[in-house]
Amino acid sequence: MRKEEFDDLMLQIITNVMEEKHEKHFVYNRIFKKLLNSKKPNKLKLAKYILGRLLRESYRIFFTAQINATQHCPHNKENENKGKIVYH
């Protein structure tokens, strides 16, 4: 893969991350607003759960993009050709 192709791929990955995270935050924001307007007795516990879910899903989006970028990195392919070095 040429450098220009890799740069285009990286921009596409970053764009996808931004869009996915924005969508996820929008969904959880709506859920949170519904929770605030509800008459649930345990709002704080549910709000903490919602925040935890949002953080986990947001991290998962970033983590999968990071793996995808690493797999397509031209330097990663050079290192694979040299063989793995194991240190004990």
All heavy atoms as an XYZ file, in Angstrom:
753
protein
N       0.836     -1.161      0.000
C       0.000      0.000      0.000
C       0.894      1.241      0.000
O       1.806      1.355      0.785
C      -0.906     -0.039      1.245
C      -1.778      1.155      1.380
S      -2.871      1.134      2.823
C      -3.981     -0.157      2.405
N       0.584      2.143     -0.896
C       1.350      3.381     -0.971
C       0.959      4.326      0.154
O      -0.071      4.171      0.796
C       1.091      4.056     -2.308
C       1.603      3.285     -3.511
C       1.380      4.082     -4.753
N       0.086      4.768     -4.690
C      -0.718      4.957     -5.704
N      -0.392      4.534     -6.884
N      -1.866      5.584     -5.558
N       1.821      5.309      0.373
C       1.592      6.272      1.455
C       0.304      7.057      1.243
O      -0.450      7.281      2.189
C       2.784      7.217      1.575
C       2.619      8.203      2.724
C       3.850      9.018      2.927
C       3.702     10.084      3.972
N       2.635     10.048      4.904
N       0.016      7.449      0.002
C      -1.201      8.211     -0.278
C      -2.445      7.382      0.020
O      -3.424      7.888      0.572
C      -1.230      8.680     -1.739
C      -0.146      9.672     -2.093
C       1.167      8.985     -2.438
O       1.160      7.794     -2.815
O       2.205      9.646     -2.325
N      -2.410      6.103     -0.346
C      -3.544      5.221     -0.075
C      -3.739      5.040      1.426
O      -4.869      5.035      1.926
C      -3.344      3.864     -0.740
C      -3.397      3.901     -2.240
C      -3.022      2.569     -2.862
O      -2.392      1.735     -2.173
O      -3.359      2.363     -4.032
N      -2.611      4.892      2.134
C      -2.700      4.733      3.586
C      -3.237      6.002      4.238
O      -4.068      5.928      5.150
C      -1.328      4.380      4.162
C      -1.336      4.201      5.649
C      -1.977      3.123      6.225
C      -0.703      5.122      6.464
C      -1.999      2.963      7.594
C      -0.711      4.966      7.836
C      -1.361      3.885      8.405
N      -2.800      7.162      3.769
C      -3.311      8.423      4.318
C      -4.815      8.554      4.082
O      -5.558      8.990      4.970
C      -2.572      9.613      3.715
C      -1.131      9.706      4.191
O      -0.791      9.024      5.181
O      -0.355     10.458      3.561
N      -5.278      8.186      2.891
C      -6.714      8.227      2.597
C      -7.481      7.265      3.494
O      -8.568      7.590      3.989
C      -6.977      7.886      1.129
C      -6.504      8.980      0.185
O      -6.326     10.135      0.647
O      -6.307      8.682     -1.013
N      -6.919      6.077      3.699
C      -7.555      5.090      4.569
C      -7.631      5.609      6.004
O      -8.655      5.461      6.678
C      -6.797      3.763      4.527
C      -7.343      2.660      5.423
C      -8.722      2.232      4.955
C      -6.393      1.486      5.439
N      -6.560      6.240      6.477
C      -6.556      6.781      7.830
C      -7.610      7.881      7.986
O      -8.301      7.946      9.001
C      -5.169      7.327      8.187
C      -4.138      6.255      8.414
S      -4.574      5.095      9.709
C      -4.636      6.172     11.114
N      -7.746      8.748      6.988
C      -8.776      9.779      7.043
C     -10.166      9.165      7.073
O     -11.047      9.641      7.797
C      -8.638     10.741      5.861
C      -7.505     11.739      5.968
C      -7.374     12.540      4.672
C      -7.733     12.680      7.135
N     -10.363      8.107      6.318
C     -11.649      7.424      6.307
C     -11.924      6.779      7.670
O     -13.035      6.856      8.186
C     -11.679      6.371      5.210
C     -13.011      5.702      5.044
C     -12.999      4.695      3.919
O     -11.952      4.282      3.459
N     -14.175      4.293      3.492
N     -10.919      6.159      8.263
C     -11.081      5.538      9.581
C     -11.413      6.603     10.626
O     -12.316      6.419     11.448
C      -9.810      4.752      9.972
C      -9.691      3.493      9.118
C      -9.827      4.390     11.454
C      -8.384      2.746      9.298
N     -10.716      7.725     10.594
C     -10.969      8.809     11.554
C     -12.378      9.371     11.373
O     -13.096      9.617     12.351
C      -9.904      9.914     11.427
C      -8.550      9.382     11.893
C     -10.298     11.163     12.206
C      -7.383     10.285     11.584
N     -12.792      9.536     10.126
C     -14.137     10.026      9.844
C     -15.190      9.066     10.389
O     -16.165      9.497     11.017
C     -14.333     10.218      8.332
O     -13.345     11.116      7.843
C     -15.716     10.755      8.018
N     -14.974      7.766     10.179
C     -15.918      6.772     10.680
C     -15.982      6.785     12.202
O     -17.070      6.665     12.779
C     -15.554      5.373     10.182
C     -15.810      5.193      8.714
O     -16.558      5.952      8.100
N     -15.187      4.196      8.129
N     -14.840      6.938     12.853
C     -14.810      6.986     14.320
C     -15.602      8.193     14.811
O     -16.422      8.074     15.735
C     -13.361      7.028     14.849
C     -13.329      7.404     16.321
C     -12.677      5.700     14.634
N     -15.375      9.339     14.213
C     -16.078     10.548     14.637
C     -17.589     10.403     14.451
O     -18.366     10.761     15.340
C     -15.568     11.765     13.859
C     -14.111     12.085     14.116
S     -13.794     12.530     15.808
C     -14.315     14.221     15.764
N     -18.007      9.841     13.306
C     -19.430      9.682     13.043
C     -20.064      8.663     13.989
O     -21.145      8.903     14.531
C     -19.654      9.269     11.591
C     -19.375     10.377     10.602
C     -19.462      9.912      9.162
O     -19.672      8.702      8.924
O     -19.303     10.766      8.271
N     -19.397      7.530     14.195
C     -19.942      6.499     15.074
C     -20.043      6.996     16.509
O     -21.042      6.744     17.189
C     -19.081      5.238     15.029
C     -19.234      4.424     13.772
C     -18.399      3.157     13.807
O     -18.335      2.514     14.869
O     -17.805      2.827     12.762
N     -19.009      7.698     16.985
C     -19.039      8.206     18.354
C     -20.129      9.273     18.505
O     -20.824      9.319     19.523
C     -17.675      8.758     18.755
C     -16.653      7.654     18.990
C     -15.358      8.211     19.487
C     -15.338      8.022     20.971
N     -14.093      8.361     21.618
N     -20.292     10.107     17.501
C     -21.337     11.130     17.557
C     -22.715     10.477     17.630
O     -23.560     10.880     18.448
C     -21.247     12.055     16.337
C     -22.318     13.093     16.301
N     -22.330     14.173     17.144
C     -23.427     13.186     15.540
C     -23.402     14.900     16.895
N     -24.083     14.320     15.921
N     -22.949      9.464     16.802
C     -24.233      8.759     16.819
C     -24.477      8.091     18.162
O     -25.588      8.161     18.719
C     -24.286      7.708     15.711
C     -24.365      8.280     14.317
C     -24.240      7.217     13.247
O     -24.319      6.007     13.573
O     -24.069      7.587     12.074
N     -23.457      7.438     18.703
C     -23.590      6.741     19.980
C     -23.900      7.732     21.100
O     -24.771      7.490     21.932
C     -22.301      5.974     20.274
C     -22.430      4.837     21.197
C     -23.460      3.814     20.801
C     -23.003      2.826     19.779
N     -23.971      1.765     19.542
N     -23.207      8.869     21.126
C     -23.440      9.874     22.152
C     -24.847     10.468     22.017
O     -25.510     10.750     23.026
C     -22.382     10.979     22.088
C     -21.079     10.578     22.684
N     -20.674     10.995     23.921
C     -20.091      9.772     22.222
C     -19.494     10.467     24.209
N     -19.116      9.728     23.180
N     -25.311     10.641     20.791
C     -26.649     11.167     20.562
C     -27.702     10.218     21.112
O     -28.639     10.638     21.793
C     -26.865     11.418     19.061
C     -28.219     11.958     18.734
C     -28.531     13.276     19.000
C     -29.184     11.142     18.170
C     -29.793     13.773     18.697
C     -30.442     11.632     17.868
C     -30.745     12.948     18.134
N     -27.535      8.919     20.849
C     -28.484      7.910     21.332
C     -28.517      7.890     22.858
O     -29.590      7.908     23.475
C     -28.127      6.512     20.768
C     -28.900      5.416     21.474
C     -28.372      6.466     19.270
N     -27.353      7.865     23.473
C     -27.305      7.809     24.928
C     -27.761      9.116     25.564
O     -28.287      9.112     26.681
C     -25.905      7.417     25.415
C     -25.721      5.920     25.403
C     -25.211      5.264     24.294
C     -26.074      5.160     26.507
C     -25.055      3.897     24.287
C     -25.925      3.790     26.511
C     -25.421      3.160     25.399
O     -25.282      1.805     25.386
N     -27.595     10.219     24.887
C     -28.105     11.491     25.387
C     -29.629     11.466     25.432
O     -30.234     11.939     26.406
C     -27.604     12.647     24.525
C     -27.915     13.989     25.137
O     -27.984     14.141     26.339
N     -28.109     14.979     24.278
N     -30.256     10.903     24.404
C     -31.716     10.786     24.407
C     -32.191      9.881     25.534
O     -33.167     10.180     26.220
C     -32.218     10.242     23.067
C     -32.245     11.261     21.972
C     -33.015     10.786     20.796
N     -32.891      9.327     20.652
C     -33.202      8.647     19.578
N     -33.650      9.263     18.535
N     -33.058      7.342     19.519
N     -31.493      8.763     25.733
C     -31.852      7.845     26.816
C     -31.717      8.548     28.159
O     -32.583      8.421     29.038
C     -30.980      6.573     26.761
C     -31.301      5.766     25.513
C     -31.189      5.727     28.012
C     -30.335      4.622     25.264
N     -30.646      9.304     28.343
C     -30.417     10.009     29.597
C     -31.499     11.056     29.850
O     -31.983     11.212     30.983
C     -29.026     10.654     29.593
C     -28.695     11.354     30.869
C     -28.456     10.635     32.034
C     -28.633     12.732     30.914
C     -28.158     11.284     33.221
C     -28.329     13.382     32.089
C     -28.097     12.659     33.250
N     -31.899     11.790     28.811
C     -32.956     12.795     28.983
C     -34.280     12.136     29.355
O     -35.031     12.665     30.173
C     -33.108     13.627     27.713
C     -31.987     14.617     27.542
C     -32.170     15.472     26.318
C     -31.010     16.443     26.199
N     -31.110     17.286     25.022
N     -34.559     10.975     28.772
C     -35.774     10.243     29.151
C     -35.705      9.812     30.605
O     -36.706      9.848     31.328
C     -35.963      9.012     28.257
C     -36.434      9.322     26.872
C     -36.617      8.042     26.085
C     -37.020      8.327     24.657
N     -37.184      7.077     23.878
N     -34.528      9.392     31.040
C     -34.359      8.988     32.426
C     -34.604     10.157     33.375
O     -35.257     10.010     34.414
C     -32.956      8.414     32.653
C     -32.600      8.064     34.094
C     -33.472      6.913     34.592
C     -31.128      7.713     34.200
N     -34.080     11.340     33.023
C     -34.267     12.500     33.885
C     -35.735     12.891     34.012
O     -36.171     13.376     35.062
C     -33.456     13.689     33.369
C     -31.944     13.589     33.522
C     -31.274     14.822     32.952
C     -31.557     13.398     34.977
N     -36.506     12.678     32.966
C     -37.923     13.038     32.996
C     -38.793     11.937     33.599
O     -39.977     12.155     33.826
C     -38.420     13.374     31.590
C     -37.779     14.632     31.055
O     -37.423     15.523     31.807
N     -37.624     14.702     29.743
N     -38.238     10.784     33.846
C     -39.021      9.680     34.393
C     -39.176      9.825     35.901
O     -38.551     10.681     36.531
C     -38.359      8.346     34.058
O     -37.208      8.171     34.846
N     -39.983      8.965     36.478
C     -40.211      8.985     37.921
C     -39.570      7.766     38.577
O     -40.056      7.276     39.583
C     -41.699      9.022     38.203
C     -42.345     10.296     37.712
C     -43.786     10.376     38.062
C     -44.336     11.683     37.504
N     -45.686     11.931     37.926
N     -38.472      7.293     38.032
C     -37.768      6.141     38.589
C     -37.156      6.520     39.940
O     -36.613      7.612     40.092
C     -36.652      5.678     37.654
C     -37.108      5.248     36.285
C     -37.418      3.795     36.304
C     -37.780      3.355     34.895
N     -38.317      2.037     34.880
N     -37.199      5.610     40.904
C     -36.618      5.926     42.214
C     -35.082      5.816     42.237
O     -34.438      6.395     43.101
C     -37.246      4.886     43.141
C     -37.583      3.747     42.253
C     -37.917      4.349     40.910
N     -34.521      5.106     41.297
C     -33.068      4.868     41.292
C     -32.394      5.533     40.089
O     -31.619      4.908     39.380
C     -32.788      3.369     41.315
C     -33.483      2.640     40.174
O     -34.318      3.211     39.477
N     -33.155      1.381     39.993
N     -32.655      6.813     39.890
C     -32.113      7.543     38.740
C     -30.591      7.579     38.746
O     -29.961      7.436     37.704
C     -32.641      8.971     38.697
C     -34.048      9.105     38.233
C     -34.415     10.571     38.132
C     -35.872     10.732     37.806
N     -36.242     12.143     37.686
N     -29.997      7.785     39.915
C     -28.546      7.892     39.979
C     -27.885      6.588     39.551
O     -26.932      6.592     38.761
C     -28.089      8.271     41.384
C     -26.582      8.387     41.582
C     -26.007      9.463     40.670
C     -26.261      8.671     43.032
N     -28.388      5.481     40.018
C     -27.820      4.176     39.663
C     -27.965      3.916     38.160
O     -27.021      3.459     37.507
C     -28.514      3.081     40.469
C     -27.895      1.726     40.304
C     -28.553      0.725     41.234
C     -27.880     -0.621     41.098
N     -28.472     -1.607     42.011
N     -29.117      4.229     37.612
C     -29.335      4.043     36.174
C     -28.476      5.004     35.354
O     -27.958      4.629     34.297
C     -30.817      4.225     35.839
C     -31.749      3.146     36.369
C     -33.205      3.533     36.151
C     -31.449      1.811     35.721
N     -28.310      6.224     35.824
C     -27.470      7.193     35.109
C     -26.019      6.731     35.081
O     -25.343      6.855     34.054
C     -27.578      8.569     35.763
N     -25.539      6.189     36.208
C     -24.174      5.657     36.241
C     -24.021      4.489     35.279
O     -23.000      4.367     34.594
C     -23.800      5.213     37.653
C     -23.561      6.343     38.610
C     -23.221      5.791     39.986
C     -22.992      6.877     40.993
N     -22.662      6.319     42.323
N     -25.030      3.630     35.219
C     -24.990      2.497     34.297
C     -24.955      2.975     32.847
O     -24.159      2.477     32.037
C     -26.201      1.585     34.527
C     -26.260      0.441     33.559
C     -25.439     -0.666     33.713
C     -27.123      0.474     32.465
C     -25.471     -1.715     32.810
C     -27.167     -0.563     31.567
C     -26.342     -1.666     31.732
O     -26.383     -2.683     30.832
N     -25.795      3.947     32.531
C     -25.832      4.494     31.169
C     -24.490      5.113     30.815
O     -23.972      4.912     29.704
C     -26.977      5.528     31.032
C     -28.324      4.814     31.085
C     -26.847      6.338     29.760
C     -29.504      5.756     31.197
N     -23.898      5.857     31.729
C     -22.590      6.462     31.476
C     -21.525      5.394     31.264
O     -20.692      5.503     30.356
C     -22.198      7.380     32.633
C     -20.867      8.105     32.487
C     -20.869      8.991     31.253
C     -20.577      8.905     33.732
N     -21.559      4.349     32.065
C     -20.601      3.249     31.896
C     -20.745      2.567     30.549
O     -19.750      2.252     29.887
N     -21.980      2.323     30.134
C     -22.216      1.708     28.823
C     -21.700      2.606     27.702
O     -21.079      2.134     26.754
C     -23.711      1.439     28.605
C     -24.285      0.357     29.440
C     -23.765     -1.008     29.127
N     -23.744     -1.261     27.704
C     -23.029     -2.219     27.126
N     -22.281     -3.008     27.847
N     -23.055     -2.392     25.830
N     -21.955      3.899     27.819
C     -21.489      4.837     26.796
C     -19.974      4.834     26.710
O     -19.404      4.794     25.615
C     -21.998      6.250     27.100
C     -21.464      7.351     26.185
C     -21.886      7.102     24.747
C     -21.942      8.702     26.661
N     -19.308      4.843     27.857
C     -17.847      4.826     27.852
C     -17.303      3.539     27.241
O     -16.353      3.567     26.456
C     -17.310      5.008     29.268
C     -17.502      6.394     29.865
C     -17.092      6.395     31.328
C     -16.731      7.420     29.081
N     -17.898      2.400     27.584
C     -17.435      1.129     27.016
C     -17.642      1.073     25.508
O     -16.760      0.646     24.769
C     -18.159     -0.045     27.688
C     -17.579     -0.412     29.025
C     -18.137     -1.732     29.518
N     -19.562     -1.673     29.788
C     -20.103     -1.359     30.959
N     -19.344     -1.067     31.972
N     -21.407     -1.343     31.111
N     -18.816      1.499     25.053
C     -19.089      1.456     23.611
C     -18.238      2.475     22.855
O     -17.784      2.206     21.746
C     -20.570      1.675     23.355
C     -21.410      0.505     23.815
C     -22.852      0.619     23.399
O     -23.125      1.217     22.334
O     -23.705      0.093     24.119
N     -18.000      3.620     23.446
C     -17.154      4.626     22.819
C     -15.717      4.111     22.704
O     -15.059      4.290     21.668
C     -17.206      5.909     23.641
O     -16.489      6.930     23.024
N     -15.242      3.460     23.765
C     -13.896      2.892     23.738
C     -13.803      1.773     22.706
O     -12.796      1.655     22.005
C     -13.517      2.361     25.122
C     -12.154      1.720     25.143
C     -10.998      2.491     25.070
C     -12.018      0.341     25.200
C      -9.747      1.911     25.066
C     -10.771     -0.253     25.198
C      -9.640      0.534     25.130
O      -8.411     -0.061     25.113
N     -14.860      0.959     22.585
C     -14.860     -0.128     21.612
C     -14.754      0.408     20.187
O     -14.027     -0.139     19.360
C     -16.130     -0.978     21.751
C     -16.180     -2.162     20.791
C     -17.529     -2.815     20.772
N     -18.629     -1.898     20.542
C     -18.999     -1.461     19.341
N     -18.373     -1.839     18.257
N     -20.025     -0.632     19.218
N     -15.434      1.495     19.893
C     -15.359      2.114     18.563
C     -13.931      2.545     18.272
O     -13.381      2.267     17.203
C     -16.334      3.312     18.471
C     -17.777      2.832     18.496
C     -16.061      4.137     17.219
C     -18.788      3.940     18.689
N     -13.310      3.211     19.240
C     -11.932      3.676     19.061
C     -10.968      2.502     18.952
O     -10.070      2.500     18.118
C     -11.535      4.583     20.225
C     -10.146      5.129     20.099
C      -9.864      6.127     19.188
C      -9.120      4.625     20.863
C      -8.583      6.627     19.061
C      -7.834      5.117     20.744
C      -7.564      6.114     19.844
N     -11.157      1.480     19.780
C     -10.260      0.329     19.801
C     -10.312     -0.451     18.484
O      -9.267     -0.825     17.939
C     -10.625     -0.587     20.973
C      -9.668     -1.721     21.161
C      -8.380     -1.503     21.618
C     -10.061     -3.019     20.886
C      -7.491     -2.548     21.795
C      -9.180     -4.074     21.061
C      -7.895     -3.837     21.513
N     -11.494     -0.673     17.932
C     -11.592     -1.389     16.656
C     -10.975     -0.577     15.520
O     -10.350     -1.145     14.626
C     -13.045     -1.748     16.321
O     -13.853     -0.575     16.373
C     -13.596     -2.784     17.272
N     -11.125      0.750     15.567
C     -10.494      1.600     14.549
C      -8.980      1.533     14.675
O      -8.261      1.513     13.669
C     -10.982      3.036     14.686
N      -8.490      1.473     15.897
C      -7.047      1.392     16.120
C      -6.493      0.068     15.591
O      -5.436      0.041     14.959
C      -6.765      1.533     17.614
C      -5.329      1.732     17.964
C      -5.163      1.997     19.453
O      -6.018      1.649     20.263
N      -4.062      2.608     19.814
N      -7.205     -1.016     15.802
C      -6.782     -2.314     15.268
C      -6.800     -2.287     13.751
O      -5.869     -2.769     13.096
C      -7.690     -3.438     15.817
C      -7.410     -3.654     17.304
C      -7.488     -4.730     15.037
C      -8.375     -4.609     17.969
N      -7.843     -1.714     13.183
C      -7.955     -1.624     11.726
C      -6.803     -0.814     11.141
O      -6.209     -1.196     10.128
C      -9.300     -0.992     11.360
C      -9.612     -1.102      9.893
O      -8.958     -1.817      9.149
N     -10.629     -0.391      9.472
N      -6.459      0.293     11.778
C      -5.348      1.120     11.292
C      -4.024      0.379     11.415
O      -3.173      0.455     10.522
C      -5.298      2.430     12.061
N      -3.835     -0.347     12.513
C      -2.590     -1.088     12.711
C      -2.434     -2.190     11.676
O      -1.331     -2.436     11.187
C      -2.561     -1.699     14.131
O      -2.706     -0.639     15.070
C      -1.259     -2.414     14.389
N      -3.525     -2.845     11.324
C      -3.459     -3.923     10.338
C      -3.074     -3.420      8.962
O      -2.460     -4.140      8.188
C      -4.801     -4.657     10.262
C      -5.089     -5.507     11.470
C      -6.469     -6.111     11.422
O      -7.330     -5.701     10.634
N      -6.703     -7.089     12.279
N      -3.447     -2.194      8.643
C      -3.157     -1.653      7.316
C      -1.898     -0.787      7.286
O      -1.548     -0.247      6.238
C      -4.350     -0.835      6.816
C      -5.538     -1.690      6.515
N      -6.519     -1.921      7.435
C      -5.878     -2.389      5.412
C      -7.427     -2.710      6.907
N      -7.060     -3.010      5.676
N      -1.226     -0.651      8.393
C      -0.033      0.191      8.469
C       1.090     -0.401      7.620
O       1.401     -1.583      7.729
C       0.422      0.313      9.918
S       1.890      1.302     10.126
N       1.724      0.390      6.756
C       2.810     -0.131      5.924
C       4.017     -0.585      6.751
O       4.703     -1.525      6.382
C       3.197      1.033      5.021
C       2.271      2.133      5.279
C       1.419      1.777      6.442
N       4.275      0.048      7.887
C       5.407     -0.343      8.722
C       5.164     -1.693      9.381
O       6.098     -2.443      9.632
C       5.682      0.718      9.790
C       6.059      2.040      9.202
N       7.258      2.246      8.560
C       5.380      3.211      9.135
C       7.314      3.493      8.137
N       6.182      4.107      8.458
N       3.911     -2.002      9.648
C       3.558     -3.280     10.248
C       3.880     -4.420      9.282
O       4.365     -5.467      9.679
C       2.081     -3.299     10.622
C       1.695     -4.506     11.435
O       2.524     -5.084     12.122
N       0.435     -4.879     11.367
N       3.645     -4.210      8.005
C       3.929     -5.239      7.007
C       5.428     -5.475      6.850
O       5.867     -6.576      6.608
C       3.290     -4.865      5.682
C       1.785     -4.760      5.785
C       1.133     -4.852      4.462
C      -0.330     -4.552      4.518
N      -1.190     -5.425      5.133
N       6.221     -4.409      7.011
C       7.680     -4.563      6.938
C       8.184     -5.422      8.093
O       9.050     -6.266      7.920
C       8.367     -3.197      6.994
C       8.167     -2.357      5.755
C       8.741     -0.963      5.920
O       9.362     -0.699      6.965
O       8.542     -0.144      5.013
N       7.635     -5.209      9.277
C       8.049     -5.971     10.448
C       7.635     -7.437     10.347
O       8.311     -8.314     10.853
C       7.480     -5.361     11.728
C       8.098     -4.012     12.030
O       9.204     -3.721     11.574
N       7.395     -3.194     12.774
N       6.501     -7.724      9.695
C       6.050     -9.101      9.532
C       6.996     -9.876      8.622
O       7.233    -11.057      8.814
C       4.634     -9.138      8.954
C       3.565     -8.765      9.947
C       2.188     -8.763      9.320
O       2.082     -9.030      8.100
O       1.226     -8.496     10.037
N       7.554     -9.197      7.633
C       8.453     -9.867      6.701
C       9.770    -10.255      7.368
O      10.417    -11.214      6.974
C       8.731     -8.972      5.484
C       7.483     -8.753      4.662
O       6.541     -9.535      4.728
N       7.460     -7.686      3.898
N      10.189     -9.502      8.367
C      11.447     -9.787      9.038
C      11.324    -10.958     10.001
O      12.319    -11.542     10.401
C      11.911     -8.544      9.814
C      12.290     -7.395      8.924
C      12.703     -6.203      9.744
C      13.008     -5.023      8.839
N      13.347     -3.837      9.622
N      10.131    -11.299     10.391
C       9.938    -12.376     11.348
C       9.736    -11.824     12.742
O      10.120    -10.691     13.041
N       9.172    -12.636     13.579
C       8.916    -12.188     14.937
C      10.138    -12.434     15.810
O      10.803    -13.438     15.697
C       7.703    -12.929     15.512
C       6.426    -12.577     14.815
C       5.254    -13.230     15.497
C       3.981    -12.816     14.803
N       2.812    -13.395     15.437
N      10.365    -11.484     16.686
C      11.445    -11.613     17.639
C      10.813    -11.836     19.006
O       9.948    -11.074     19.435
C      12.315    -10.339     17.658
C      12.941    -10.108     16.286
C      13.375    -10.450     18.744
C      13.684     -8.801     16.182
N      11.242    -12.889     19.671
C      10.684    -13.213     20.988
C      11.776    -13.000     22.027
O      12.870    -13.526     21.918
C      10.194    -14.684     21.024
C       9.661    -15.018     22.394
C       9.152    -14.920     19.948
N      11.433    -12.189     23.026
C      12.354    -11.954     24.129
C      11.835    -12.695     25.364
O      10.670    -12.588     25.702
C      12.451    -10.454     24.452
C      12.994     -9.654     23.300
C      12.161     -8.943     22.461
C      14.347     -9.605     23.066
C      12.657     -8.203     21.398
C      14.868     -8.867     22.010
C      14.015     -8.167     21.185
O      14.512     -7.427     20.150
N      12.704    -13.422     26.012
C      12.297    -14.156     27.225
C      12.978    -13.597     28.422
O      14.009    -13.111     28.448
C      12.660    -15.647     27.115
C      11.831    -16.326     26.072
N      10.553    -16.760     26.304
C      12.106    -16.661     24.795
C      10.078    -17.335     25.226
N      11.010    -17.280     24.290
